[in-house]
Amino acid sequence: MLKVGLTGGIGAGKSEVSRLLVEHGAVLIDADRIAREVVAPGTPGLAAVVEAFGPDVLAGDGGLDRPKLGSIVFADPDKLAVLNSIVHPLVGARSRELEESAAEDAVVVHDVPLLAENGLAPLYDLVIVVDAAPETQLDRLVRLRGMTEEDARARMAAQVTREKRREIADVVIDNDVPLEELRKRVDQVWGDLVRRTRSA
């Protein structure tokens, strides 16, 4: 099994890269998706978030009001740290369960947005960083995700710098390119991952 950490700044296009890797046969463990699962209605995770931030972070259907919680934590590093202290251990435990159920010769890709921020690079055999220029990230967040420019800039500022992220990379995938170019780059990276798996 080859354990790959995949990360990138918000709006860099990490989800597209993970989708392409899955097309090739990677087993994807998506930290964001798991982070939603562990705070779903009725979970101990959601109860802990409500206890920390109050009932205002609940939506009308009893689920988490993500935009409301996001506006609270992304503007306050201390509150973000509190949220992370609740969610990250739950995500870690679930990720380990999924990894243990993968085949022995699998390429397991852990899609982890805050890999650099949380010093997680040593947990993986290899780290892939999806990189894009800040202006590209900002454009995607505003145009494709409908964020205000202010909210987009705040979320980008809450993450480590582009340089810090690149420092931990074994492989950098430049995503300031058209999709066809990105696909070719991912094809090359996949070939390398398969070779590493066979030689391990």
C-alpha positions in Angstrom: 0.0 0.0 0.0 1.2 3.5 -0.9 -0.1 6.2 1.4 -0.3 9.5 -0.4 -1.2 12.8 1.2 -2.9 15.2 -1.2 -3.3 18.9 -0.3 -3.6 22.3 -1.8 -4.9 25.8 -1.0 -8.6 26.5 -1.1 -9.6 27.0 -4.8 -6.3 25.4 -6.1 -8.3 22.5 -7.7 -7.4 19.7 -5.4 -10.8 18.1 -5.8 -10.3 17.9 -9.6 -7.0 16.2 -9.1 -8.4 13.7 -6.6 -11.3 12.9 -9.0 -8.7 12.2 -11.8 -6.7 9.9 -9.4 -9.8 8.0 -8.5 -10.5 7.5 -12.3 -7.1 5.8 -12.4 -7.9 3.5 -9.5 -6.8 5.3 -6.4 -8.7 4.7 -3.1 -9.7 8.1 -2.0 -10.1 9.1 1.7 -11.6 12.6 1.7 -11.0 14.4 4.9 -13.6 17.0 4.1 -16.3 14.4 3.4 -15.4 12.6 6.6 -15.4 15.9 8.5 -19.1 16.3 7.4 -19.9 12.8 8.4 -18.5 13.1 11.9 -20.7 16.2 12.6 -23.9 14.9 11.0 -27.2 15.1 13.0 -27.2 12.8 15.9 -23.4 12.4 16.2 -21.3 13.0 19.2 -19.3 15.4 17.0 -22.2 17.6 16.3 -23.1 17.7 20.0 -19.6 18.8 20.9 -19.6 21.6 18.3 -23.0 22.9 19.6 -21.6 22.7 23.1 -18.6 24.8 22.1 -20.3 27.3 19.8 -23.9 27.4 20.9 -27.2 26.4 19.3 -27.0 29.3 16.8 -24.7 27.1 14.6 -27.6 24.7 13.9 -29.7 25.0 10.8 -33.5 24.6 10.9 -33.2 20.9 10.0 -31.0 20.2 13.0 -27.9 19.9 10.9 -24.8 22.1 11.1 -25.2 25.6 9.6 -21.8 25.5 7.8 -21.8 29.1 6.5 -22.7 30.4 10.0 -20.0 28.3 11.7 -17.5 29.2 8.9 -18.1 33.0 9.4 -17.4 32.5 13.2 -14.2 30.4 13.0 -12.4 31.7 9.9 -12.3 35.2 11.4 -10.9 34.0 14.8 -7.9 31.7 15.0 -8.7 30.7 18.6 -12.2 29.6 17.6 -10.9 27.8 14.6 -8.5 25.9 16.9 -11.4 24.9 19.2 -13.3 23.5 16.2 -10.3 21.7 14.9 -9.7 20.1 18.3 -13.2 18.6 18.1 -13.3 17.5 14.5 -9.7 16.4 13.7 -9.5 13.4 16.1 -12.8 12.1 14.8 -11.6 12.5 11.2 -8.3 10.8 12.0 -10.0 7.8 13.5 -12.4 7.3 10.6 -9.6 7.8 8.1 -7.6 5.0 9.7 -10.6 2.7 9.5 -11.0 3.3 5.8 -7.3 2.9 5.1 -7.2 -0.4 6.9 -10.0 -1.8 4.7 -8.1 -1.0 1.5 -6.3 -3.7 -0.5 -2.6 -4.3 0.2 -1.4 -3.1 -3.2 -3.7 0.0 -3.2 -2.7 3.6 -3.8 -4.5 5.3 -1.0 -4.9 9.0 -1.5 -5.7 11.0 1.6 -7.3 14.3 0.5 -6.4 16.6 3.4 -6.9 20.3 3.0 -5.0 21.2 6.2 -2.1 18.8 5.8 0.6 21.5 5.9 -1.1 23.5 8.7 -1.3 20.5 10.9 2.2 19.1 10.2 0.8 15.8 8.8 3.3 15.2 6.0 5.3 12.5 8.0 2.2 10.3 8.0 2.4 9.7 4.3 4.8 7.9 2.0 4.5 10.8 -0.4 2.9 14.3 -0.4 1.3 15.8 -3.5 0.5 19.5 -3.5 -1.9 21.0 -6.0 -0.7 24.5 -6.6 -2.3 27.6 -8.2 -1.6 31.3 -8.1 -3.5 33.3 -5.5 -5.3 35.2 -8.2 -6.5 31.9 -9.7 -7.7 30.7 -6.3 -9.6 33.9 -5.6 -11.2 33.9 -9.0 -12.4 30.3 -8.6 -13.8 30.9 -5.1 -15.7 34.0 -6.2 -16.8 32.8 -9.6 -17.4 29.1 -9.0 -18.3 28.9 -5.3 -20.1 32.1 -5.0 -18.1 33.5 -2.1 -17.7 37.2 -1.6 -14.2 38.4 -2.2 -13.8 39.3 1.5 -14.8 35.8 2.6 -12.6 34.2 0.0 -9.6 36.2 1.1 -10.2 35.4 4.7 -10.3 31.7 4.0 -7.1 31.9 2.0 -5.4 33.9 4.7 -6.4 31.2 7.3 -4.3 28.7 5.5 -0.5 28.4 5.4 1.3 30.2 2.6 1.8 28.8 -0.8 5.6 28.6 -0.1 5.1 26.6 3.1 2.8 24.1 1.3 5.3 23.6 -1.5 8.1 23.0 1.0 6.5 19.7 2.1 5.7 18.5 -1.4 7.3 15.5 -3.0 5.3 16.2 -6.1 3.8 19.6 -7.1 0.9 19.6 -9.6 0.5 23.1 -11.2 -3.2 23.8 -11.7 -3.0 27.2 -13.4 -3.5 25.2 -16.6 -6.4 24.0 -18.8 -8.1 20.7 -17.7 -6.4 18.7 -20.5 -3.0 19.8 -19.4 -3.9 18.9 -15.8 -5.1 15.5 -16.9 -1.8 14.8 -18.6 0.1 15.8 -15.5 -2.0 13.6 -13.3 -1.5 10.7 -15.8 2.3 11.1 -15.3 2.0 11.3 -11.5 -0.2 8.2 -11.4 2.3 6.2 -13.4 5.0 7.2 -10.8 2.7 6.2 -7.9 2.0 2.7 -9.5 5.8 2.2 -10.0 6.4 3.1 -6.3 3.7 0.7 -5.2 5.3 -2.2 -7.2 8.8 -1.5 -5.9 7.7 -1.1 -2.2 
